[in-house]
Amino acid sequence: MQDELEVVRRLVNDASVRALLKIRDILADKELSDKECFYKIEAIVSLFETLGIYCGERHDF
């Protein structure tokens, strides 16, 4: 049972990391522009930076 829980934990962690990396890539995409979502995007970028995840230079403070 412990081995199965460890496999599930690793799979969830792996999927979470892949999702975060895809979000980071979207935030770093200089082709995208959406002024209505600016503050929401800034909040996400700030969170990533707090966690030590660099998102590029797509934002201003």
All heavy atoms as TSV, in Angstrom:
chain	resi	resn	atom	element	x	y	z
A	1	MET	N	N	0.821	-1.207	0.000
A	1	MET	CA	C	0.000	0.000	0.000
A	1	MET	C	C	0.865	1.271	0.000
A	1	MET	O	O	0.562	2.206	-0.701
A	1	MET	CB	C	-0.931	-0.054	1.216
A	1	MET	CG	C	-1.864	1.101	1.310
A	1	MET	SD	S	-3.164	0.987	0.074
A	1	MET	CE	C	-4.262	2.194	0.652
A	2	GLN	N	N	1.940	1.272	0.776
A	2	GLN	CA	C	2.817	2.434	0.824
A	2	GLN	C	C	3.459	2.700	-0.526
A	2	GLN	O	O	3.611	3.849	-0.933
A	2	GLN	CB	C	3.910	2.244	1.893
A	2	GLN	CG	C	3.429	2.436	3.316
A	2	GLN	CD	C	3.037	3.872	3.600
A	2	GLN	OE1	O	1.961	4.307	3.207
A	2	GLN	NE2	N	3.899	4.604	4.268
A	3	ASP	N	N	3.855	1.647	-1.221
A	3	ASP	CA	C	4.464	1.801	-2.543
A	3	ASP	C	C	3.482	2.423	-3.523
A	3	ASP	O	O	3.853	3.284	-4.325
A	3	ASP	CB	C	4.952	0.457	-3.075
A	3	ASP	CG	C	6.164	-0.061	-2.315
A	3	ASP	OD1	O	6.862	0.741	-1.683
A	3	ASP	OD2	O	6.399	-1.284	-2.368
A	4	GLU	N	N	2.227	2.020	-3.468
A	4	GLU	CA	C	1.201	2.575	-4.350
A	4	GLU	C	C	0.978	4.052	-4.054
A	4	GLU	O	O	0.848	4.858	-4.973
A	4	GLU	CB	C	-0.106	1.804	-4.197
A	4	GLU	CG	C	-0.040	0.397	-4.736
A	4	GLU	CD	C	-1.302	-0.398	-4.439
A	4	GLU	OE1	O	-2.252	0.174	-3.869
A	4	GLU	OE2	O	-1.328	-1.584	-4.784
A	5	LEU	N	N	0.949	4.411	-2.776
A	5	LEU	CA	C	0.782	5.818	-2.395
A	5	LEU	C	C	1.965	6.656	-2.866
A	5	LEU	O	O	1.784	7.794	-3.305
A	5	LEU	CB	C	0.607	5.948	-0.886
A	5	LEU	CG	C	-0.703	5.415	-0.318
A	5	LEU	CD1	C	-0.682	5.487	1.204
A	5	LEU	CD2	C	-1.887	6.190	-0.871
A	6	GLU	N	N	3.151	6.107	-2.796
A	6	GLU	CA	C	4.343	6.823	-3.259
A	6	GLU	C	C	4.279	7.046	-4.764
A	6	GLU	O	O	4.615	8.129	-5.259
A	6	GLU	CB	C	5.609	6.063	-2.880
A	6	GLU	CG	C	6.890	6.730	-3.327
A	6	GLU	CD	C	7.127	8.091	-2.703
A	6	GLU	OE1	O	6.517	8.418	-1.669
A	6	GLU	OE2	O	7.929	8.844	-3.275
A	7	VAL	N	N	3.835	6.060	-5.515
A	7	VAL	CA	C	3.697	6.198	-6.974
A	7	VAL	C	C	2.676	7.280	-7.293
A	7	VAL	O	O	2.917	8.152	-8.138
A	7	VAL	CB	C	3.298	4.853	-7.625
A	7	VAL	CG1	C	2.889	5.052	-9.071
A	7	VAL	CG2	C	4.433	3.858	-7.515
A	8	VAL	N	N	1.550	7.279	-6.600
A	8	VAL	CA	C	0.509	8.294	-6.820
A	8	VAL	C	C	1.051	9.672	-6.481
A	8	VAL	O	O	0.857	10.629	-7.232
A	8	VAL	CB	C	-0.755	7.967	-6.002
A	8	VAL	CG1	C	-1.728	9.132	-6.016
A	8	VAL	CG2	C	-1.412	6.705	-6.518
A	9	ARG	N	N	1.757	9.784	-5.358
A	9	ARG	CA	C	2.325	11.079	-4.951
A	9	ARG	C	C	3.286	11.599	-6.009
A	9	ARG	O	O	3.250	12.770	-6.388
A	9	ARG	CB	C	3.046	10.943	-3.617
A	9	ARG	CG	C	3.551	12.283	-3.073
A	9	ARG	CD	C	4.481	12.116	-1.895
A	9	ARG	NE	N	5.724	11.463	-2.233
A	9	ARG	CZ	C	6.742	12.051	-2.884
A	9	ARG	NH1	N	6.643	13.285	-3.289
A	9	ARG	NH2	N	7.849	11.379	-3.137
A	10	ARG	N	N	4.127	10.740	-6.536
A	10	ARG	CA	C	5.090	11.165	-7.563
A	10	ARG	C	C	4.384	11.564	-8.859
A	10	ARG	O	O	4.782	12.532	-9.508
A	10	ARG	CB	C	6.100	10.061	-7.825
A	10	ARG	CG	C	7.080	9.898	-6.696
A	10	ARG	CD	C	8.105	8.845	-7.000
A	10	ARG	NE	N	8.963	8.624	-5.854
A	10	ARG	CZ	C	10.160	8.103	-5.923
A	10	ARG	NH1	N	10.650	7.726	-7.097
A	10	ARG	NH2	N	10.872	7.932	-4.848
A	11	LEU	N	N	3.364	10.840	-9.242
A	11	LEU	CA	C	2.625	11.179	-10.463
A	11	LEU	C	C	1.931	12.529	-10.335
A	11	LEU	O	O	1.950	13.340	-11.259
A	11	LEU	CB	C	1.600	10.090	-10.795
A	11	LEU	CG	C	2.167	8.779	-11.310
A	11	LEU	CD1	C	1.049	7.745	-11.427
A	11	LEU	CD2	C	2.850	8.980	-12.647
A	12	VAL	N	N	1.326	12.766	-9.186
A	12	VAL	CA	C	0.649	14.051	-8.963
A	12	VAL	C	C	1.654	15.177	-8.966
A	12	VAL	O	O	1.434	16.228	-9.569
A	12	VAL	CB	C	-0.158	14.014	-7.646
A	12	VAL	CG1	C	-0.635	15.399	-7.254
A	12	VAL	CG2	C	-1.333	13.055	-7.771
A	13	ASN	N	N	2.781	14.979	-8.310
A	13	ASN	CA	C	3.824	15.996	-8.271
A	13	ASN	C	C	4.341	16.276	-9.676
A	13	ASN	O	O	4.509	17.435	-10.065
A	13	ASN	CB	C	4.961	15.563	-7.356
A	13	ASN	CG	C	5.995	16.649	-7.190
A	13	ASN	OD1	O	5.662	17.788	-6.889
A	13	ASN	ND2	N	7.246	16.302	-7.384
A	14	ASP	N	N	4.587	15.242	-10.450
A	14	ASP	CA	C	5.084	15.402	-11.813
A	14	ASP	C	C	4.081	16.179	-12.673
A	14	ASP	O	O	4.453	17.099	-13.396
A	14	ASP	CB	C	5.371	14.035	-12.436
A	14	ASP	CG	C	5.959	14.155	-13.831
A	14	ASP	OD1	O	6.971	14.860	-13.993
A	14	ASP	OD2	O	5.389	13.551	-14.756
A	15	ALA	N	N	2.804	15.835	-12.572
A	15	ALA	CA	C	1.767	16.531	-13.348
A	15	ALA	C	C	1.674	17.985	-12.923
A	15	ALA	O	O	1.516	18.878	-13.762
A	15	ALA	CB	C	0.427	15.825	-13.171
A	16	SER	N	N	1.797	18.246	-11.634
A	16	SER	CA	C	1.730	19.625	-11.127
A	16	SER	C	C	2.887	20.455	-11.657
A	16	SER	O	O	2.701	21.597	-12.085
A	16	SER	CB	C	1.761	19.626	-9.600
A	16	SER	OG	O	0.664	18.946	-9.077
A	17	VAL	N	N	4.073	19.889	-11.638
A	17	VAL	CA	C	5.250	20.606	-12.131
A	17	VAL	C	C	5.117	20.883	-13.621
A	17	VAL	O	O	5.404	21.998	-14.085
A	17	VAL	CB	C	6.543	19.822	-11.817
A	17	VAL	CG1	C	7.743	20.422	-12.544
A	17	VAL	CG2	C	6.782	19.787	-10.324
A	18	ARG	N	N	4.659	19.894	-14.388
A	18	ARG	CA	C	4.483	20.105	-15.823
A	18	ARG	C	C	3.459	21.200	-16.085
A	18	ARG	O	O	3.649	22.049	-16.969
A	18	ARG	CB	C	4.083	18.805	-16.515
A	18	ARG	CG	C	5.275	17.859	-16.688
A	18	ARG	CD	C	4.941	16.623	-17.495
A	18	ARG	NE	N	4.217	15.678	-16.636
A	18	ARG	CZ	C	3.002	15.205	-16.877
A	18	ARG	NH1	N	2.357	15.524	-17.965
A	18	ARG	NH2	N	2.423	14.371	-16.030
A	19	ALA	N	N	2.380	21.249	-15.309
A	19	ALA	CA	C	1.365	22.290	-15.468
A	19	ALA	C	C	1.950	23.659	-15.148
A	19	ALA	O	O	1.722	24.629	-15.882
A	19	ALA	CB	C	0.158	22.002	-14.580
A	20	LEU	N	N	2.716	23.755	-14.064
A	20	LEU	CA	C	3.332	25.032	-13.704
A	20	LEU	C	C	4.305	25.505	-14.778
A	20	LEU	O	O	4.368	26.699	-15.090
A	20	LEU	CB	C	4.049	24.913	-12.360
A	20	LEU	CG	C	3.143	24.790	-11.149
A	20	LEU	CD1	C	3.971	24.484	-9.903
A	20	LEU	CD2	C	2.325	26.051	-10.951
A	21	LEU	N	N	5.061	24.593	-15.345
A	21	LEU	CA	C	5.995	24.969	-16.409
A	21	LEU	C	C	5.261	25.454	-17.653
A	21	LEU	O	O	5.697	26.413	-18.305
A	21	LEU	CB	C	6.918	23.800	-16.749
A	21	LEU	CG	C	7.919	23.431	-15.654
A	21	LEU	CD1	C	8.670	22.155	-16.027
A	21	LEU	CD2	C	8.877	24.568	-15.380
A	22	LYS	N	N	4.132	24.837	-17.982
A	22	LYS	CA	C	3.349	25.300	-19.126
A	22	LYS	C	C	2.764	26.683	-18.865
A	22	LYS	O	O	2.751	27.537	-19.760
A	22	LYS	CB	C	2.238	24.295	-19.439
A	22	LYS	CG	C	2.751	23.031	-20.079
A	22	LYS	CD	C	1.628	22.060	-20.389
A	22	LYS	CE	C	2.185	20.792	-21.005
A	22	LYS	NZ	N	1.127	19.835	-21.351
A	23	ILE	N	N	2.287	26.926	-17.646
A	23	ILE	CA	C	1.776	28.254	-17.286
A	23	ILE	C	C	2.899	29.269	-17.386
A	23	ILE	O	O	2.713	30.365	-17.916
A	23	ILE	CB	C	1.150	28.240	-15.881
A	23	ILE	CG1	C	-0.120	27.393	-15.877
A	23	ILE	CG2	C	0.854	29.668	-15.404
A	23	ILE	CD1	C	-0.657	27.081	-14.495
A	24	ARG	N	N	4.075	28.919	-16.899
A	24	ARG	CA	C	5.224	29.822	-16.989
A	24	ARG	C	C	5.530	30.166	-18.439
A	24	ARG	O	O	5.788	31.324	-18.781
A	24	ARG	CB	C	6.446	29.175	-16.342
A	24	ARG	CG	C	7.681	30.075	-16.388
A	24	ARG	CD	C	8.953	29.321	-16.281
A	24	ARG	NE	N	9.058	28.361	-17.378
A	24	ARG	CZ	C	9.965	27.409	-17.435
A	24	ARG	NH1	N	10.826	27.266	-16.471
A	24	ARG	NH2	N	10.010	26.584	-18.458
A	25	ASP	N	N	5.481	29.178	-19.316
A	25	ASP	CA	C	5.744	29.414	-20.734
A	25	ASP	C	C	4.702	30.340	-21.353
A	25	ASP	O	O	5.036	31.205	-22.162
A	25	ASP	CB	C	5.792	28.096	-21.498
A	25	ASP	CG	C	6.994	27.250	-21.125
A	25	ASP	OD1	O	7.944	27.784	-20.512
A	25	ASP	OD2	O	6.968	26.044	-21.449
A	26	ILE	N	N	3.448	30.186	-20.970
A	26	ILE	CA	C	2.391	31.076	-21.469
A	26	ILE	C	C	2.647	32.499	-21.001
A	26	ILE	O	O	2.545	33.454	-21.776
A	26	ILE	CB	C	1.006	30.587	-21.002
A	26	ILE	CG1	C	0.649	29.279	-21.701
A	26	ILE	CG2	C	-0.066	31.654	-21.260
A	26	ILE	CD1	C	-0.545	28.556	-21.097
A	27	LEU	N	N	3.002	32.661	-19.736
A	27	LEU	CA	C	3.259	34.000	-19.200
A	27	LEU	C	C	4.451	34.659	-19.871
A	27	LEU	O	O	4.500	35.879	-20.008
A	27	LEU	CB	C	3.486	33.923	-17.685
A	27	LEU	CG	C	2.276	33.521	-16.864
A	27	LEU	CD1	C	2.685	33.314	-15.408
A	27	LEU	CD2	C	1.162	34.551	-16.965
A	28	ALA	N	N	5.411	33.877	-20.299
A	28	ALA	CA	C	6.616	34.421	-20.927
A	28	ALA	C	C	6.434	34.686	-22.421
A	28	ALA	O	O	7.293	35.304	-23.038
A	28	ALA	CB	C	7.785	33.465	-20.712
A	29	ASP	N	N	5.318	34.271	-23.006
A	29	ASP	CA	C	5.072	34.420	-24.445
A	29	ASP	C	C	4.814	35.888	-24.776
A	29	ASP	O	O	3.776	36.440	-24.433
A	29	ASP	CB	C	3.882	33.558	-24.855
A	29	ASP	CG	C	3.636	33.573	-26.354
A	29	ASP	OD1	O	4.262	34.386	-27.077
A	29	ASP	OD2	O	2.818	32.755	-26.811
A	30	LYS	N	N	5.740	36.519	-25.458
A	30	LYS	CA	C	5.628	37.942	-25.784
A	30	LYS	C	C	4.622	38.225	-26.883
A	30	LYS	O	O	4.280	39.371	-27.136
A	30	LYS	CB	C	7.001	38.490	-26.158
A	30	LYS	CG	C	7.957	38.484	-24.985
A	30	LYS	CD	C	9.289	39.069	-25.349
A	30	LYS	CE	C	10.184	39.025	-24.124
A	30	LYS	NZ	N	11.445	39.676	-24.312
A	31	GLU	N	N	4.108	37.195	-27.538
A	31	GLU	CA	C	3.111	37.358	-28.592
A	31	GLU	C	C	1.713	37.615	-28.020
A	31	GLU	O	O	0.843	38.118	-28.708
A	31	GLU	CB	C	3.076	36.108	-29.476
A	31	GLU	CG	C	4.385	35.811	-30.177
A	31	GLU	CD	C	4.732	36.872	-31.220
A	31	GLU	OE1	O	3.827	37.278	-31.968
A	31	GLU	OE2	O	5.914	37.273	-31.273
A	32	LEU	N	N	1.486	37.227	-26.773
A	32	LEU	CA	C	0.159	37.366	-26.170
A	32	LEU	C	C	-0.016	38.740	-25.553
A	32	LEU	O	O	0.889	39.292	-24.955
A	32	LEU	CB	C	-0.039	36.293	-25.090
A	32	LEU	CG	C	0.044	34.842	-25.568
A	32	LEU	CD1	C	-0.039	33.901	-24.367
A	32	LEU	CD2	C	-1.057	34.532	-26.558
A	33	SER	N	N	-1.212	39.286	-25.692
A	33	SER	CA	C	-1.513	40.584	-25.100
A	33	SER	C	C	-2.981	40.607	-24.691
A	33	SER	O	O	-3.873	40.373	-25.499
A	33	SER	CB	C	-1.235	41.697	-26.103
A	33	SER	OG	O	-1.605	42.945	-25.571
A	34	ASP	N	N	-3.256	40.882	-23.438
A	34	ASP	CA	C	-4.617	40.928	-22.944
A	34	ASP	C	C	-4.665	41.868	-21.749
A	34	ASP	O	O	-4.449	41.472	-20.617
A	34	ASP	CB	C	-5.098	39.521	-22.550
A	34	ASP	CG	C	-6.562	39.510	-22.176
A	34	ASP	OD1	O	-7.204	40.585	-22.143
A	34	ASP	OD2	O	-7.069	38.439	-21.892
A	35	LYS	N	N	-4.963	43.123	-22.020
A	35	LYS	CA	C	-4.935	44.129	-20.967
A	35	LYS	C	C	-5.970	43.892	-19.878
A	35	LYS	O	O	-5.780	44.276	-18.743
A	35	LYS	CB	C	-5.099	45.504	-21.581
A	35	LYS	CG	C	-3.953	45.857	-22.502
A	35	LYS	CD	C	-3.929	47.308	-22.822
A	35	LYS	CE	C	-2.897	47.586	-23.868
A	35	LYS	NZ	N	-1.589	47.824	-23.382
A	36	GLU	N	N	-7.097	43.244	-20.204
A	36	GLU	CA	C	-8.128	42.986	-19.208
A	36	GLU	C	C	-7.639	42.058	-18.100
A	36	GLU	O	O	-8.113	42.110	-16.982
A	36	GLU	CB	C	-9.362	42.382	-19.864
A	36	GLU	CG	C	-10.077	43.334	-20.803
A	36	GLU	CD	C	-11.253	42.671	-21.499
A	36	GLU	OE1	O	-11.627	41.560	-21.112
A	36	GLU	OE2	O	-11.791	43.283	-22.428
A	37	CYS	N	N	-6.695	41.196	-18.398
A	37	CYS	CA	C	-6.203	40.218	-17.425
A	37	CYS	C	C	-4.868	40.629	-16.803
A	37	CYS	O	O	-4.258	39.855	-16.075
A	37	CYS	CB	C	-6.050	38.857	-18.089
A	37	CYS	SG	S	-7.617	38.157	-18.599
A	38	PHE	N	N	-4.436	41.854	-17.042
A	38	PHE	CA	C	-3.108	42.287	-16.618
A	38	PHE	C	C	-2.854	42.024	-15.132
A	38	PHE	O	O	-1.838	41.449	-14.760
A	38	PHE	CB	C	-2.913	43.769	-16.928
A	38	PHE	CG	C	-1.582	44.297	-16.466
A	38	PHE	CD1	C	-0.443	44.061	-17.212
A	38	PHE	CD2	C	-1.481	45.004	-15.283
A	38	PHE	CE1	C	0.786	44.532	-16.793
A	38	PHE	CE2	C	-0.258	45.484	-14.858
A	38	PHE	CZ	C	0.873	45.249	-15.613
A	39	TYR	N	N	-3.771	42.437	-14.266
A	39	TYR	CA	C	-3.547	42.314	-12.823
A	39	TYR	C	C	-3.565	40.855	-12.369
A	39	TYR	O	O	-2.818	40.472	-11.461
A	39	TYR	CB	C	-4.545	43.150	-12.044
A	39	TYR	CG	C	-4.326	44.627	-12.281
A	39	TYR	CD1	C	-5.221	45.371	-13.032
A	39	TYR	CD2	C	-3.200	45.253	-11.772
A	39	TYR	CE1	C	-4.997	46.717	-13.276
A	39	TYR	CE2	C	-2.964	46.598	-12.014
A	39	TYR	CZ	C	-3.864	47.324	-12.767
A	39	TYR	OH	O	-3.640	48.663	-13.011
A	40	LYS	N	N	-4.380	40.040	-12.988
A	40	LYS	CA	C	-4.383	38.617	-12.653
A	40	LYS	C	C	-3.067	37.974	-13.068
A	40	LYS	O	O	-2.487	37.172	-12.338
A	40	LYS	CB	C	-5.558	37.902	-13.318
A	40	LYS	CG	C	-6.893	38.322	-12.742
A	40	LYS	CD	C	-8.021	37.615	-13.433
A	40	LYS	CE	C	-9.346	38.097	-12.864
A	40	LYS	NZ	N	-10.479	37.439	-13.510
A	41	ILE	N	N	-2.591	38.343	-14.253
A	41	ILE	CA	C	-1.318	37.811	-14.733
A	41	ILE	C	C	-0.188	38.278	-13.820
A	41	ILE	O	O	0.704	37.501	-13.468
A	41	ILE	CB	C	-1.069	38.220	-16.193
A	41	ILE	CG1	C	-2.083	37.520	-17.104
A	41	ILE	CG2	C	0.368	37.907	-16.616
A	41	ILE	CD1	C	-2.107	38.044	-18.522
A	42	GLU	N	N	-0.226	39.529	-13.416
A	42	GLU	CA	C	0.800	40.052	-12.505
A	42	GLU	C	C	0.818	39.275	-11.199
A	42	GLU	O	O	1.876	38.980	-10.653
A	42	GLU	CB	C	0.561	41.535	-12.219
A	42	GLU	CG	C	1.027	42.443	-13.314
A	42	GLU	CD	C	2.516	42.344	-13.546
A	42	GLU	OE1	O	3.317	42.544	-12.618
A	42	GLU	OE2	O	2.892	42.043	-14.689
A	43	ALA	N	N	-0.362	38.929	-10.680
A	43	ALA	CA	C	-0.435	38.164	-9.436
A	43	ALA	C	C	0.201	36.786	-9.604
A	43	ALA	O	O	0.922	36.306	-8.721
A	43	ALA	CB	C	-1.883	38.035	-8.980
A	44	ILE	N	N	-0.054	36.150	-10.741
A	44	ILE	CA	C	0.536	34.834	-11.005
A	44	ILE	C	C	2.045	34.947	-11.146
A	44	ILE	O	O	2.795	34.155	-10.569
A	44	ILE	CB	C	-0.080	34.202	-12.264
A	44	ILE	CG1	C	-1.561	33.883	-12.027
A	44	ILE	CG2	C	0.684	32.946	-12.672
A	44	ILE	CD1	C	-2.328	33.534	-13.290
A	45	VAL	N	N	2.508	35.941	-11.884
A	45	VAL	CA	C	3.941	36.141	-12.070
A	45	VAL	C	C	4.607	36.402	-10.728
A	45	VAL	O	O	5.664	35.837	-10.413
A	45	VAL	CB	C	4.222	37.290	-13.063
A	45	VAL	CG1	C	5.697	37.665	-13.058
A	45	VAL	CG2	C	3.777	36.905	-14.470
A	46	SER	N	N	3.992	37.225	-9.909
A	46	SER	CA	C	4.554	37.530	-8.588
A	46	SER	C	C	4.639	36.276	-7.727
A	46	SER	O	O	5.624	36.066	-7.016
A	46	SER	CB	C	3.713	38.592	-7.878
A	46	SER	OG	O	3.789	39.810	-8.571
A	47	LEU	N	N	3.611	35.445	-7.783
A	47	LEU	CA	C	3.636	34.191	-7.035
A	47	LEU	C	C	4.774	33.306	-7.505
A	47	LEU	O	O	5.541	32.768	-6.699
A	47	LEU	CB	C	2.308	33.450	-7.181
A	47	LEU	CG	C	2.282	32.043	-6.585
A	47	LEU	CD1	C	2.513	32.084	-5.080
A	47	LEU	CD2	C	0.988	31.360	-6.924
A	48	PHE	N	N	4.910	33.147	-8.826
A	48	PHE	CA	C	6.003	32.333	-9.357
A	48	PHE	C	C	7.348	32.861	-8.877
A	48	PHE	O	O	8.216	32.102	-8.467
A	48	PHE	CB	C	5.979	32.306	-10.881
A	48	PHE	CG	C	5.073	31.264	-11.461
A	48	PHE	CD1	C	4.204	31.594	-12.482
A	48	PHE	CD2	C	5.095	29.959	-11.024
A	48	PHE	CE1	C	3.369	30.634	-13.040
A	48	PHE	CE2	C	4.277	28.999	-11.573
A	48	PHE	CZ	C	3.402	29.334	-12.590
A	49	GLU	N	N	7.537	34.175	-8.940
A	49	GLU	CA	C	8.818	34.746	-8.533
A	49	GLU	C	C	9.064	34.538	-7.044
A	49	GLU	O	O	10.194	34.302	-6.628
A	49	GLU	CB	C	8.882	36.213	-8.923
A	49	GLU	CG	C	9.010	36.374	-10.423
A	49	GLU	CD	C	9.082	37.814	-10.877
A	49	GLU	OE1	O	8.748	38.727	-10.091
A	49	GLU	OE2	O	9.465	38.023	-12.039
A	50	THR	N	N	8.009	34.610	-6.232
A	50	THR	CA	C	8.133	34.329	-4.808
A	50	THR	C	C	8.610	32.897	-4.583
A	50	THR	O	O	9.369	32.620	-3.658
A	50	THR	CB	C	6.774	34.538	-4.101
A	50	THR	OG1	O	6.383	35.902	-4.255
A	50	THR	CG2	C	6.848	34.193	-2.625
A	51	LEU	N	N	8.182	31.992	-5.455
A	51	LEU	CA	C	8.579	30.588	-5.365
A	51	LEU	C	C	9.918	30.310	-6.039
A	51	LEU	O	O	10.373	29.177	-6.080
A	51	LEU	CB	C	7.499	29.706	-6.005
A	51	LEU	CG	C	6.133	29.752	-5.329
A	51	LEU	CD1	C	5.104	29.007	-6.160
A	51	LEU	CD2	C	6.206	29.183	-3.920
A	52	GLY	N	N	10.533	31.361	-6.612
A	52	GLY	CA	C	11.833	31.195	-7.253
A	52	GLY	C	C	11.751	30.710	-8.691
A	52	GLY	O	O	12.720	30.184	-9.220
A	53	ILE	N	N	10.584	30.893	-9.325
A	53	ILE	CA	C	10.385	30.459	-10.707
A	53	ILE	C	C	10.400	31.688	-11.604
A	53	ILE	O	O	9.494	32.513	-11.557
A	53	ILE	CB	C	9.053	29.697	-10.868
A	53	ILE	CG1	C	9.016	28.488	-9.930
A	53	ILE	CG2	C	8.846	29.280	-12.324
A	53	ILE	CD1	C	7.653	27.852	-9.815
A	54	TYR	N	N	11.443	31.835	-12.408
A	54	TYR	CA	C	11.595	32.994	-13.280
A	54	TYR	C	C	10.636	32.890	-14.462
A	54	TYR	O	O	10.535	31.853	-15.107
A	54	TYR	CB	C	13.039	33.083	-13.776
A	54	TYR	CG	C	13.286	34.225	-14.706
A	54	TYR	CD1	C	13.250	35.540	-14.236
A	54	TYR	CD2	C	13.549	34.004	-16.043
A	54	TYR	CE1	C	13.484	36.599	-15.092
A	54	TYR	CE2	C	13.784	35.065	-16.903
A	54	TYR	CZ	C	13.752	36.352	-16.428
A	54	TYR	OH	O	13.970	37.401	-17.278
A	55	CYS	N	N	9.910	33.968	-14.750
A	55	CYS	CA	C	8.906	33.965	-15.829
A	55	CYS	C	C	9.266	34.858	-16.996
A	55	CYS	O	O	8.444	35.124	-17.859
A	55	CYS	CB	C	7.555	34.408	-15.274
A	55	CYS	SG	S	6.852	33.236	-14.131
A	56	GLY	N	N	10.459	35.363	-17.036
A	56	GLY	CA	C	10.830	36.241	-18.129
A	56	GLY	C	C	10.547	37.693	-17.782
A	56	GLY	O	O	10.254	38.032	-16.639
A	57	GLU	N	N	10.601	38.532	-18.778
A	57	GLU	CA	C	10.439	39.966	-18.558
A	57	GLU	C	C	9.136	40.470	-19.146
A	57	GLU	O	O	9.079	41.537	-19.724
A	57	GLU	CB	C	11.646	40.690	-19.155
A	57	GLU	CG	C	12.931	40.247	-18.502
A	57	GLU	CD	C	14.149	40.886	-19.135
A	57	GLU	OE1	O	14.011	41.890	-19.842
A	57	GLU	OE2	O	15.242	40.355	-18.897
A	58	ARG	N	N	8.088	39.734	-18.970
A	58	ARG	CA	C	6.802	40.061	-19.574
A	58	ARG	C	C	5.949	40.986	-18.706
A	58	ARG	O	O	4.812	41.243	-18.999
A	58	ARG	CB	C	6.044	38.765	-19.855
A	58	ARG	CG	C	4.717	38.997	-20.478
A	58	ARG	CD	C	4.290	37.831	-21.306
A	58	ARG	NE	N	2.904	37.861	-21.605
A	58	ARG	CZ	C	2.323	38.647	-22.491
A	58	ARG	NH1	N	3.042	39.493	-23.160
A	58	ARG	NH2	N	1.047	38.599	-22.708
A	59	HIS	N	N	6.458	41.510	-17.643
A	59	HIS	CA	C	5.604	42.305	-16.759
A	59	HIS	C	C	6.322	43.540	-16.262
A	59	HIS	O	O	7.536	43.632	-16.259
A	59	HIS	CB	C	5.112	41.451	-15.594
A	59	HIS	CG	C	6.227	40.878	-14.774
A	59	HIS	ND1	N	6.663	41.473	-13.635
A	59	HIS	CD2	C	6.989	39.780	-14.949
A	59	HIS	CE1	C	7.654	40.769	-13.128
A	59	HIS	NE2	N	7.857	39.736	-13.919
A	60	ASP	N	N	5.518	44.506	-15.847
A	60	ASP	CA	C	6.022	45.752	-15.251
A	60	ASP	C	C	5.399	45.892	-13.878
A	60	ASP	O	O	4.283	45.483	-13.641
A	60	ASP	CB	C	5.612	46.962	-16.087
A	60	ASP	CG	C	6.158	46.908	-17.494
A	60	ASP	OD1	O	7.213	46.288	-17.696
A	60	ASP	OD2	O	5.509	47.475	-18.391
A	61	PHE	N	N	6.116	46.530	-12.982
A	61	PHE	CA	C	5.544	46.814	-11.657
A	61	PHE	C	C	5.412	48.292	-11.475
A	61	PHE	O	O	6.122	49.089	-11.916
A	61	PHE	CB	C	6.408	46.219	-10.542
A	61	PHE	CG	C	6.301	44.731	-10.482
A	61	PHE	CD1	C	7.304	43.927	-10.973
A	61	PHE	CD2	C	5.183	44.140	-9.931
A	61	PHE	CE1	C	7.216	42.547	-10.898
A	61	PHE	CE2	C	5.081	42.766	-9.843
A	61	PHE	CZ	C	6.092	41.970	-10.335
